[in-house]
Amino acid sequence: MPLKSHGLTQARGYVKVCCLVGGCMCTLSDCVRVCVRTVSPLTGTVLLVFAKEDSQNNGFCWACEKANFRCNVARTPEAALECFKEKHHDLVIIDHRHSRYFDAESLCREVLLIHFYLNGFVDLFGVCCCRPDREEASVMPLIKSGFNRRYVENANMMACYNELLQLERGEVLAQFKLRACNAIFTALEQSQEAIEITNEDQVIQVGFNYSVVVEFVLMFPGSSQRRHSSMARIHSMTIEAPITKVINIINAAQESSPMPVAEALDRVLEILRTTELYSPQLGTKEEDPHTNDLVGGLMTDGLRRLSGNEYIFAAKQPHLPSHLAMPLSLNDIPPHVAQTMENEDSWDFDIFNLETACLKRPLTYLGLKIFSRFGVCEFLSCPEATLRSWLQGIEANYHSTNSYHNSSHAADVLHATAYFLCKERVKQSLEQIDEVAALIAATVHDVDHPGRTNSFLCNAGSELAILYNDTAVLESHHAALAFQITTRDDKCNIFRNMERNEYRTLRQAIIDMVLATEMTKHFEHVNKFVNSINKPLAGIGDEESVKGILTSPDNRILVKRMLIKCADISNPCRPLELCIEWAGRISEEYFAQTDEEKRQSLPVVMPVFDRNTCSIPKSQISFIDYFITDMFDAWDAFADLPNLMQHLDNNFKYWKGLDERKLHSLRPPPE
């Protein structure tokens, strides 16, 4: 029994239906296999009907060859009909310029009749080639004859080529997809049992196919009604991601673009379809082991180790000081400590002098002064004693044994954050709740840091890595622990008197900023800041538009993320002596990690940080080149920081000078 008697369309080989169980093809109550042939672009077959060979005829022939179309040419109506009967054509182009040779409209009707007789449906795509002087004539006679499109005479090969591409990519391919979909859904309607969708090699296809998108459905007798309602729900869905909208816009633009533009847009789409939009590409720096190690150590979560020796960390409860040895107010700060903080509002403030004066506990003292300057206690409605207790509790959970990630680093980041918050453009962008969130986030952003990277913790199978699924392990721990310390005891709960909704807003902002310090998303944060804020600001001048960009909720988030990121890794922008001290401290911490990785037979995530062979100048040059320069260029363009950029330039030249002398140390040897 022919397929058409079942309402199924064979569609010239695009969809085939056969029985798996046995018997004739009409046994559709049994399991049905539907094979969908992939319809690839640029493989169509074109029939050209031109009475004589001329430049227009040759233009389409050349265009077909360039586009890899199979092309047949007929000179008479009789030859055209005979050729069409023998071979399948997806596109027919008929010359309408010379009515004395043949009637193009009559020929189109006859071609469609043959097509309908052979295939049982009318979906052939026909193009009529007309003279320019017929441009103003009505297209209704052509449409009634069955033509789908009118092409005004233009023998330029690229014009012909673009016309073919637009037809193939648009209407013709859409018909192929519709044809395959109709056949599949017809098969679904005829069967109450399992449907298997395969390719021509009988490999089961689930989901996306070039010619049709299908859902793999298991259906059982009596499930027809459920299937109908399920399919209706699927077709009514309107969820669409922003990147999908962008891709759709580019696809639409391609249809009417010249070939070079269309090819360029193809490359754009290839880039956009990757999920790693912000992953850096090292390019010429691939040969630099210092850059590779920094990127590998700071921007990955390591390689999971499969054997024992798990690194036990943070199983203990957070530590809180047993007694309050700090002064009750700012007025009681010892004079020698207060003296070291006199210029804390200057970028050149020396955090190491304060560290020495207060016996490696600078965070509480500096925190009290900066939080007072920004009115944090007034905003939170908390007493200064509560703030003092909170700062003590947070500082007690920084590891003084770490050479770099200790409370001095937290105090340094807090200082940089306060400095940035005073810049005019930043003040225009943020509200007081944002400023308070930024100061708190800077204070807690590395609390309980073990002096080891995320990669190390993941490789060692630490409890934190298991708890946070190897994802932003330390940053998640810092944020969570900060709120545990704060809320477990009313004596240090600085949020105790806040209104619930305001607290939730503040809490979310703090968490977001702490998580932004994770380096795996470094390039994402920087690029979003540049594209959403810097570039729009550069293109406008009126005050109202500037304010709109600066104060939009999404952009305020980007400003806060950029602010804490720059504060967190601002060491290369500090005065030279401070920069050198921080470089030595971070290097020592990385050296200690490499030593421990070797002792425990863990993967060494940053091999260049071997204390016996490492070049500190090279590592600083790589860090500045890869992470610092672009980010601070963007931040400077926003916040206006010429002094920082001058320090950065001076420090880079210093490290370059040491490297050119083949020195591996922090400083040149004494004269």
SVG drawing of the C-alpha trace seen along z (x, -y; Angstrom):
<svg xmlns="http://www.w3.org/2000/svg" viewBox="-6 -67 85 77">
<polyline fill="none" stroke="black" stroke-width="0.4" points="0.0,0.0 1.5,-3.4 2.5,-5.8 0.1,-8.5 -2.9,-6.4 -1.8,-6.7 -1.5,-10.4 2.3,-10.1 4.5,-11.9 7.7,-10.4 9.2,-13.8 11.6,-12.7 13.8,-10.7 14.0,-13.2 11.7,-11.1 11.3,-7.4 8.9,-5.3 9.4,-1.5 8.1,1.2 10.5,2.8 8.3,5.7 7.5,7.2 4.7,7.4 3.8,4.7 4.3,1.0 0.7,0.4 1.2,2.0 1.6,-1.3 0.3,-0.2 3.6,1.6 6.8,-0.2 7.8,-2.8 11.3,-3.9 11.5,-7.4 14.8,-8.2 15.6,-11.8 18.2,-12.6 20.3,-15.6 19.7,-18.4 23.1,-20.2 23.3,-23.8 24.8,-24.5 23.8,-21.1 20.6,-22.1 19.8,-21.2 18.8,-24.1 17.1,-24.0 17.8,-27.0 15.4,-27.6 16.9,-30.2 16.1,-30.4 19.7,-31.3 23.1,-31.5 23.8,-35.1 25.5,-36.9 22.5,-36.4 22.5,-32.7 26.2,-32.5 26.0,-34.5 23.6,-32.0 25.8,-29.1 28.9,-30.6 27.0,-31.3 25.7,-27.7 29.3,-26.4 30.6,-28.8 27.9,-27.7 28.3,-24.0 24.8,-23.7 24.1,-21.0 22.8,-22.8 20.9,-21.8 20.1,-24.1 17.2,-23.8 16.6,-25.9 13.0,-25.0 9.9,-24.4 9.8,-20.8 13.4,-20.2 12.7,-21.8 9.7,-19.6 11.5,-16.4 14.5,-17.3 12.3,-18.1 10.6,-14.7 13.9,-12.8 15.7,-14.7 14.7,-16.3 15.1,-20.1 14.8,-22.2 14.9,-25.5 13.7,-26.5 14.7,-29.8 12.8,-30.7 13.8,-33.4 10.9,-35.9 12.7,-38.5 12.0,-37.1 8.3,-36.2 8.8,-35.4 10.7,-32.2 8.3,-30.8 5.6,-31.7 7.3,-31.7 4.1,-31.8 2.5,-28.8 5.8,-26.9 5.8,-27.5 2.2,-26.2 3.2,-23.0 6.3,-22.5 4.2,-22.8 1.6,-20.3 4.4,-17.7 5.9,-18.4 2.5,-17.8 1.9,-14.7 5.3,-13.2 5.4,-14.3 1.9,-14.9 2.5,-18.5 3.4,-21.9 6.5,-23.3 8.8,-23.9 10.6,-27.2 10.4,-29.1 12.2,-32.4 11.2,-34.5 14.0,-36.5 12.6,-39.8 13.9,-42.9 14.6,-46.1 11.9,-47.9 9.3,-45.5 10.2,-46.5 7.1,-48.7 4.8,-46.0 2.5,-44.1 3.9,-40.8 0.3,-39.4 0.4,-37.5 3.7,-35.9 2.4,-34.9 -0.8,-33.4 1.3,-31.4 3.2,-29.9 6.4,-31.9 7.8,-32.6 10.2,-35.4 11.1,-37.9 14.7,-38.5 15.4,-41.7 18.0,-41.2 21.6,-41.5 24.3,-39.5 26.9,-40.2 28.0,-36.9 28.1,-38.0 24.5,-39.3 23.4,-35.9 25.5,-34.1 23.9,-36.2 20.5,-35.5 21.1,-31.7 22.5,-31.8 19.6,-33.8 17.1,-31.4 18.9,-28.3 19.6,-29.5 16.1,-31.0 13.0,-29.7 14.3,-26.5 16.0,-25.1 12.9,-26.1 10.8,-24.0 13.1,-21.1 12.8,-21.4 9.0,-21.7 8.8,-18.7 10.7,-16.5 8.8,-17.8 5.4,-17.1 6.4,-13.6 7.7,-12.9 4.6,-14.2 2.4,-12.3 4.2,-9.1 3.7,-10.1 0.0,-10.5 -0.3,-7.0 1.5,-5.1 0.6,-4.6 3.9,-2.9 7.6,-3.7 9.0,-6.1 12.7,-5.8 14.4,-8.6 17.7,-7.6 20.0,-8.9 20.7,-7.0 23.2,-4.7 20.5,-3.7 22.1,-5.6 19.5,-7.0 19.3,-10.8 17.9,-12.6 17.4,-16.4 19.0,-18.6 19.2,-17.6 20.0,-20.2 16.8,-19.5 14.5,-19.3 14.5,-19.6 12.6,-16.7 11.9,-15.5 12.6,-11.9 9.3,-10.7 8.3,-7.3 4.6,-6.7 2.5,-3.8 -1.0,-2.8 -3.5,-5.2 -1.0,-8.0 -2.1,-10.1 -3.9,-12.8 -0.9,-13.3 1.4,-13.6 -0.8,-16.3 -0.9,-18.4 2.8,-18.0 3.6,-19.1 1.3,-22.1 3.2,-23.2 6.5,-22.8 5.5,-24.9 4.0,-27.6 7.3,-28.1 8.8,-31.6 12.0,-31.2 14.9,-32.7 18.4,-33.6 20.0,-36.9 22.8,-35.2 20.1,-33.3 18.5,-36.7 21.9,-38.0 22.6,-34.9 19.1,-35.2 19.7,-38.9 23.0,-38.1 21.5,-35.2 18.8,-37.5 21.4,-40.2 23.3,-37.5 20.5,-36.9 20.8,-40.4 24.5,-40.9 27.2,-40.8 29.4,-37.7 32.4,-39.2 30.1,-40.5 28.2,-37.2 31.5,-35.3 32.6,-37.6 29.3,-37.1 29.8,-33.4 33.1,-33.8 31.3,-35.9 28.6,-33.2 31.3,-30.6 32.8,-32.6 29.5,-33.3 28.4,-29.7 31.2,-28.7 30.4,-28.6 33.9,-30.0 33.2,-33.6 35.5,-35.2 38.2,-32.5 41.5,-34.2 43.6,-33.1 47.3,-33.4 48.3,-33.9 52.0,-34.7 52.4,-34.3 51.9,-30.5 55.7,-30.0 56.0,-31.9 55.9,-29.4 55.4,-32.2 52.2,-33.4 51.0,-29.8 51.6,-28.9 49.9,-32.0 46.9,-31.4 46.7,-27.8 47.2,-28.4 44.8,-31.3 42.1,-30.6 41.5,-26.9 40.2,-24.6 43.0,-22.1 43.0,-18.5 41.2,-16.1 43.6,-13.7 42.3,-10.1 44.3,-8.8 44.5,-9.5 46.4,-12.2 43.3,-14.4 44.1,-18.0 42.0,-18.5 41.1,-22.2 38.4,-24.3 36.7,-21.5 37.1,-23.6 34.7,-26.3 35.6,-29.9 37.8,-31.4 36.6,-34.3 38.9,-36.1 38.2,-35.2 38.7,-38.7 38.5,-42.2 41.9,-43.7 41.2,-46.4 40.2,-50.0 36.5,-50.8 36.6,-53.8 38.8,-55.6 39.8,-58.1 41.7,-55.3 43.9,-54.2 47.6,-54.3 49.4,-57.4 52.1,-55.5 49.4,-53.5 47.3,-56.6 50.4,-58.3 50.9,-55.5 47.3,-56.1 47.4,-59.9 47.6,-59.7 45.3,-56.6 43.2,-58.6 46.3,-58.8 47.1,-56.2 50.8,-56.1 49.7,-55.0 52.2,-52.5 50.3,-49.5 53.5,-47.8 54.2,-50.6 50.8,-50.1 51.4,-46.3 54.6,-46.8 53.0,-49.3 50.1,-47.1 51.9,-43.7 50.4,-42.3 46.8,-43.2 46.2,-46.2 42.7,-45.3 40.8,-46.3 42.5,-49.7 42.3,-50.7 38.8,-49.3 37.6,-51.4 39.0,-54.6 37.8,-54.0 34.3,-52.7 34.0,-55.8 34.9,-58.1 32.2,-56.5 29.5,-56.5 29.1,-52.7 27.9,-52.5 25.2,-55.1 24.0,-53.3 23.9,-49.9 22.5,-51.4 25.1,-49.5 27.3,-50.8 31.0,-51.3 31.7,-48.6 29.8,-46.1 31.8,-47.1 35.0,-46.8 34.1,-43.3 33.2,-42.3 36.5,-43.6 38.3,-41.6 36.4,-38.5 37.1,-38.8 40.8,-39.5 41.2,-36.6 40.2,-34.3 42.9,-35.6 46.0,-33.4 49.0,-35.5 51.3,-32.6 50.5,-33.3 53.1,-35.4 50.6,-37.1 46.9,-36.2 46.8,-37.6 45.0,-40.5 47.5,-43.0 46.4,-42.1 42.8,-42.5 43.6,-45.9 45.4,-46.9 42.4,-45.9 40.1,-47.8 42.4,-50.9 42.3,-50.7 38.5,-50.2 38.0,-53.3 40.3,-55.3 38.3,-54.2 35.0,-55.0 36.1,-58.7 36.6,-59.1 34.0,-61.4 32.8,-59.0 32.5,-56.1 30.5,-58.3 28.1,-59.3 27.5,-55.5 27.0,-54.1 24.6,-54.7 25.5,-54.5 24.4,-50.8 26.8,-50.0 29.7,-51.8 29.0,-49.9 28.8,-46.6 32.1,-47.4 33.9,-48.2 32.5,-45.0 33.3,-42.8 36.9,-44.1 37.3,-43.4 36.1,-39.8 37.1,-38.9 40.0,-36.5 39.0,-35.5 40.4,-32.1 42.5,-31.9 44.8,-28.9 47.6,-30.3 46.9,-27.8 45.1,-28.3 41.8,-26.8 43.6,-24.5 45.6,-23.1 42.5,-22.5 40.8,-20.7 43.8,-18.6 44.2,-17.7 40.5,-16.7 40.1,-19.2 36.8,-19.3 36.1,-22.8 36.6,-21.6 34.2,-18.8 31.7,-21.1 31.7,-23.6 32.0,-21.1 35.4,-22.5 33.8,-25.7 35.0,-29.1 36.0,-27.1 37.8,-29.8 35.6,-32.7 32.5,-30.8 34.1,-29.9 35.2,-33.5 31.6,-34.8 29.9,-32.1 32.3,-32.2 32.0,-36.0 28.3,-35.8 28.7,-32.9 31.1,-34.9 28.8,-37.9 25.5,-36.4 26.4,-33.7 27.0,-36.3 25.0,-39.5 28.1,-41.1 29.6,-41.3 26.5,-41.2 26.7,-44.5 23.5,-43.6 21.3,-43.0 19.4,-46.3 18.9,-46.4 15.5,-46.1 15.1,-42.7 14.8,-43.7 17.7,-46.1 19.8,-43.4 19.0,-41.0 20.1,-43.6 23.3,-44.3 24.1,-40.7 23.6,-39.9 25.9,-42.8 28.6,-41.6 28.5,-38.0 28.6,-39.2 31.6,-41.3 33.5,-38.6 32.8,-36.0 34.0,-38.6 37.5,-38.3 37.7,-34.7 40.1,-34.9 38.4,-32.4 35.9,-35.1 38.5,-37.9 38.1,-38.5 34.3,-38.2 34.1,-41.0 36.6,-43.3 35.0,-42.9 31.4,-43.4 32.6,-46.6 34.3,-47.9 31.4,-47.1 28.5,-48.1 30.1,-51.2 33.3,-52.6 32.3,-52.3 28.8,-53.8 30.3,-56.7 32.8,-57.4 30.1,-58.0 27.9,-60.4 28.3,-63.9 25.0,-65.0 24.8,-64.8 21.4,-63.0 22.6,-60.1 25.8,-59.7 23.7,-59.5 21.5,-56.9 24.5,-54.7 26.2,-55.2 23.1,-54.5 21.4,-51.6 21.2,-48.6 23.2,-46.3 26.0,-48.8 26.2,-49.5 26.9,-45.8 29.6,-45.9 31.2,-49.0 31.3,-47.3 32.9,-44.1 35.5,-46.1 36.2,-48.2 37.0,-45.2 38.9,-43.4 41.2,-46.3 41.6,-46.8 42.4,-43.1 45.3,-43.0 46.4,-46.6 50.0,-45.7 51.7,-46.5 50.1,-50.0 51.5,-50.9 54.7,-52.9 57.8,-50.8 58.9,-49.8 55.4,-48.6 55.1,-46.8 58.4,-45.0 57.3,-43.9 54.0,-42.5 55.8,-40.7 58.1,-39.0 55.2,-37.9 53.1,-36.4 56.1,-34.6 56.9,-33.1 53.4,-31.8 53.5,-30.2 56.9,-28.7 55.4,-27.2 52.6,-25.7 54.9,-24.2 57.0,-22.7 53.9,-21.1 52.7,-19.8 56.0,-18.0 55.9,-16.6 52.4,-15.2 52.9,-14.1 50.2,-16.4 50.1,-18.0 52.3,-21.1 50.0,-23.7 52.6,-26.5 55.9,-24.8 57.8,-28.1 57.3,-29.0 60.1,-26.7 62.1,-28.6 65.3,-27.3 64.7,-28.4 61.9,-31.0 62.5,-34.5 60.4,-36.8 60.8,-39.7 59.5,-37.4 56.5,-36.4 55.7,-40.0 56.0,-41.0 53.7,-38.2 51.1,-39.1 51.1,-42.7 51.0,-41.9 48.2,-39.4 45.9,-40.6 46.8,-44.1 47.4,-46.4 44.1,-46.1 42.0,-46.0 43.6,-49.2 43.5,-50.9 39.7,-50.4 39.4,-51.4 41.6,-54.5 39.4,-55.5 36.4,-55.3 37.7,-56.6 40.7,-58.8 43.7,-57.4 46.8,-59.0 49.0,-58.4 48.3,-54.7 49.1,-54.4 52.4,-56.2 53.3,-53.8 52.3,-50.9 54.6,-52.2 57.5,-52.7 57.1,-49.3 56.9,-47.5 60.1,-49.2 61.8,-48.2 60.9,-44.5 61.9,-44.7 65.3,-46.1 66.0,-43.3 64.9,-40.7 67.2,-42.2 70.1,-41.8 69.1,-38.1 68.4,-38.7 65.8,-36.4 65.6,-38.3 63.4,-41.1 66.2,-43.7 69.5,-44.1 72.6,-43.1 74.2,-45.8 76.8,-47.9"/>
</svg>
